[in-house]
Amino acid sequence: MDASAKEALPKQPLKAIHPESAGRPLPGSFRNMGRHALSQPYGHDDYAWLDFIMMCHFHMQQRVFPGNEKAWASRGHAEFLRRFGREPKDRREVRSVMERDPYWQMWSALKRNTQEMSYDVRNAANDRAAPVIAEKAAKIARGKTKGSLRLNPKLAVPRYITAVDIHLQPGGYNTDDGQGVYAGLSYDSGSGLMTGGGHGKFNDNAGWSLVSFIRSHYPDLKPKVIVDLGCTVGHNTLPLKAGFPQATVHGVDACAPPLRYAHGRAEALGVPIRYSQQDAEKTNFADNSVDVVTTAMFLHEIPRPAMARIAREIHRILKPGGVMVHAEQPPYEGQPPYEQFIREWDTYYNAEPFRCPFRDMDPVAWANNAGFKRDKVFAGMSPAANMTDQGLKLEGGAWFMIAARK
Ligand SMILES: C[S@@+](CC[C@H](N)C(=O)[O-])C[C@H]1O[C@@H](n2cnc3c(N)ncnc32)[C@H](O)[C@@H]1O
């Protein structure tokens, strides 16, 4: 992977990267997603089902979703004005009328159903493949490896992970009490299905965007140690190594199933990553020892008190001058009430209880309360980057980045 190409700024205004963003191209076949030695051995019928589900997601996101805005404009908004004689102030007020709207109810039920079908389909294939892939991952781990895997069976996995079937993923990230690779398998195939490959062939768009952000905002930084917290299967950890080849890159997660899979996947793709099972609230990295801490799509799955502890932990392990960067969705603050409302769906119907509290949070205060000076915090949209045949290119939407320098 060549990460050295020059980056050119996109001319369009920055819009958060999201499968429901208007005008996404029709996805190709799931067969085109990046494969590696740990990928499931899908057969013809599996691909037929996976392509069907990918198109269901796409159809819902691109063709059915926009009708909600029309329902709001033509019915909900008028009803709100009639009842209250003023504009709605926030997402809760929009919801007070929209949750009874028949179009929104139909969309919501179909979206939930598509999500459930998506797990039914891929987990049918995963059920067959999991024992074989677990053995493959174990064999890779026993052999000569470029990176490493350190599991901690004694770790108390936080209850906010084990108690939630996050985004309806059966068993969540710590399936089968952390014994196998199931959650890793499920996550690896799920990201591409949901986005129709929109996060890149290897689902690594957030990772490349982090690389691009760090290079452009902190050009003086030459990181030697990078820690990616909540790395799951390492989709967005691998680009950090490619983007900063001189650095030792650590992937940390509290759950063993994604980590076993992540290690096998990284080895299969030839990228040396040091994976370890740790709680991001209390890691074993020494004080002032890390140059960069990253997360990708992680913070919105963490309850607020734990987020505060994680921020303090990041501040502890960063060297003076070190940087934390988090790729996320933007806060609700400043967004039109309808936009806030339509983006809260996952909290209510997709088992993502911490998403709304995260998006209601002031990211600058969050970093500041952990010890980062306010004038050293960045919170704003930043162009998304993809690795292309021509190198790293800024294209296709943006991430909300929360960054701070110690
Ligand atoms: C949405 S996933 C992150 C996705 C991943 N960063 C990527 O780029 O694909 C959240 C991950 O964070 C992990 N996690 C949640 N709380 C954690 C904690 N306190 N310590 C370590 N990992 C945690 C979960 O096990 C899960 O794998």
The ligand as a Gaussian input file, in Angstrom:
#p B3LYP/6-31G(d) Opt

LIG

0 1
 C      -17.776000      -0.031000      16.842000
 S      -16.537000      -1.095000      17.328000
 C      -15.142000      -0.192000      16.750000
 C      -14.872000      -0.391000      15.302000
 C      -13.427000      -0.429000      14.923000
 N      -12.662000       0.613000      15.545000
 C      -13.282000      -0.345000      13.424000
 O      -12.636000       0.594000      12.981000
 O      -13.827000      -1.177000      12.699000
 C      -16.326000      -0.946000      19.071000
 C      -15.253000      -1.864000      19.633000
 O      -14.801000      -1.324000      20.869000
 C      -14.597000      -2.363000      21.787000
 N      -14.705000      -1.781000      23.124000
 C      -15.779000      -1.218000      23.709000
 N      -15.464000      -0.785000      24.947000
 C      -14.155000      -1.061000      25.147000
 C      -13.250000      -0.850000      26.215000
 N      -13.615000      -0.277000      27.345000
 N      -11.990000      -1.271000      26.064000
 C      -11.576000      -1.857000      24.924000
 N      -12.387000      -2.094000      23.879000
 C      -13.667000      -1.702000      23.984000
 C      -15.668000      -3.390000      21.450000
 O      -15.318000      -4.669000      21.924000
 C      -15.715000      -3.276000      19.927000
 O      -14.850000      -4.200000      19.328000

